[in-house]
Amino acid sequence: MSQLSPLDVAFLCMEDASNPMHLGAVATFAPRNPVHPARIVALLCERALEVPALRRRVRFSWVPPGGASWVDDPAFAVEDHVVGHHLRGRRGFAELVSHVMAQPLDLGRPPWEVHVITGVTGGRFAVVVKMHHALCDGMKAVGLGLRLMDGFDQVPDVGVPAARTGVVDGVKGLVRAAGIASDVVRSARPPARRSPVVSLSSRRRHVVMARLGVDEVHRVRRTCGGTVNDVMLALVTGALRQWLAAHGCADEGSTLRALVPVARRGAGGAGNRISGYLCELPVGEVDPLERLRLVREDMGRHKAAGADRGAGALPLLAEHIPSVVHRIAAPIAGKCAPLLFDALVTSVPLPAVRLELDGAELREVYPVPPVAAGHAVGVAVSSYRSGVHVCLHTDQPWMAESRWLQQALRTELAALHRRVPAQSRR
């Protein structure tokens, strides 16, 4: 039995039917042999049984006040968590993924699901994974996902309690938390009026996926500097600019404030070990090269300051708030996200090694971000081998139509390539 951190409890308490707080991933595989759905489901069941963290459910308690623990579920049946589907056609695929991601997890049992989808275009099959944010952050979700792949049965389990901090560290943490709280208060602002980034409805959300070649992105990075994440953040900014411009909300000089989660280095243990930056994405800037420069500068400032300060470090502040307070206040605080930021934009690092499931090669991995209450969109990016994969989770139906995301990102990438000096493209 291990105790949930106050941040993990907060993620549990922010859960509601319209805004489920789970992370997701869509992985597609290219099999060399005919696909046997029942075999893949059985294999995933077998491997999930070997991961202790996947057999645990949440048990709330009042000692400590408002706390919760991970306990083994005596009624655990792995077959209830691994489900098979069959379809025909890519359009049906996106619709099925959107439906799966929209359903809240049952918090009365271990909070995860795996869906195997066969009949995907091109003879491929897909695996959709859902894990509650209280169980893991993005980095630890990758570790759990690796346990399901061929040859990765020795990846360490994430269900180990984090090391306790000493008195001095505790005092320093409280001082840091006070500074973060002050920054949060100063950074709060009214939500943008008449902007599509604010969603007051509970419309059905759509999962939209797009792929770019990693060489194309590296070409821009080598010429303009920065990181692959900087380039991708600039491309996403350009795509969001197209969306906002269609609604008349991309005025010159305007920005979209994004919460960019950051993994805390050296922070082991179970659950979430994250912080974040609040970045002003320059959606009002017409020049794509200037947008990239502004994104690089903003990210550089945040990295220089560190991930343990500023309003984006809200998760660190949550760690210093007693769980009993989260039980009361988190459902309300979760609905106040538009006061602090406009969208979540996250990047999930993946190992660059060849991965397989039942001998089928992993080709694509699309992380699916949660969408905060009051927000219209969340964005997640991952690089895996030859591809950069972008996933949009949105309640904007037109974004899910006519390959909008793929076209928008292609347009932005082409615009950057046109601005790059000709000799650097060779």
Stockholm file with secondary structure:
# STOCKHOLM 1.0

chainA/1-426         MSQLSPLDVAFLCMEDASNPMHLGAVATFAPRNPVHPARIVALLCERALEVPALRRRVRFSWVPPGGASWVDDPAFAVEDHVVGHHLRGRRGFAELVSHVMAQPLDLGRPPWEVHVITGVTGGRFAVVVKMHHALCDGMKAVGLGLRLMDGFDQVPDVGVPAARTGVVDGVKGLVRAAGIASDVVRSARPPARRSPVVSLSSRRRHVVMARLGVDEVHRVRRTCGGTVNDVMLALVTGALRQWLAAHGCADEGSTLRALVPVARRGAGGAGNRISGYLCELPVGEVDPLERLRLVREDMGRHKAAGADRGAGALPLLAEHIPSVVHRIAAPIAGKCAPLLFDALVTSVPLPAVRLELDGAELREVYPVPPVAAGHAVGVAVSSYRSGVHVCLHTDQPWMAESRWLQQALRTELAALHRRVPAQSRR
#=GR chainA/1-426 SS CEECCHHHHHHHHTCCSSSCCEEEEEEEEECSSCCCHHHHHHHHHHHHTTCGGGGEEEEECSSSTTCEEEEECTTCCGGGTEEEEECCSHHHHHHHHHHHHHSCCCTTSCSEEEEEEEEEGGGEEEEEEEEETTTBCHHHHHHHHHTTSTTCTTSCCSCCCCCCCCHHHHHHHHHHHHHHHHHHHHHCCCCCTTCTTBCCSCCCCEEEEEEEEHHHHHHHHHHHCSCHHHHHHHHHHHHHHHHHHHTTCCCTTCCEEEEEEEECTTCCSSBCCEEEEEEEECTTCCCHHHHHHHHHHHHHHHHHHCTTSSGGGHHHHHHTSCHHHHHHHHHHHHTTGGGTCSEEEEECCCCCSCCEETTEEEEEEEEECCCCTTBSEEEEEEEETTEEEEEEEESCGGGGSTTHHHHHHHHHHHHHHHHSCGGGGC
#=GC SS_cons         CEECCHHHHHHHHTCCSSSCCEEEEEEEEECSSCCCHHHHHHHHHHHHTTCGGGGEEEEECSSSTTCEEEEECTTCCGGGTEEEEECCSHHHHHHHHHHHHHSCCCTTSCSEEEEEEEEEGGGEEEEEEEEETTTBCHHHHHHHHHTTSTTCTTSCCSCCCCCCCCHHHHHHHHHHHHHHHHHHHHHCCCCCTTCTTBCCSCCCCEEEEEEEEHHHHHHHHHHHCSCHHHHHHHHHHHHHHHHHHHTTCCCTTCCEEEEEEEECTTCCSSBCCEEEEEEEECTTCCCHHHHHHHHHHHHHHHHHHCTTSSGGGHHHHHHTSCHHHHHHHHHHHHTTGGGTCSEEEEECCCCCSCCEETTEEEEEEEEECCCCTTBSEEEEEEEETTEEEEEEEESCGGGGSTTHHHHHHHHHHHHHHHHSCGGGGC
//
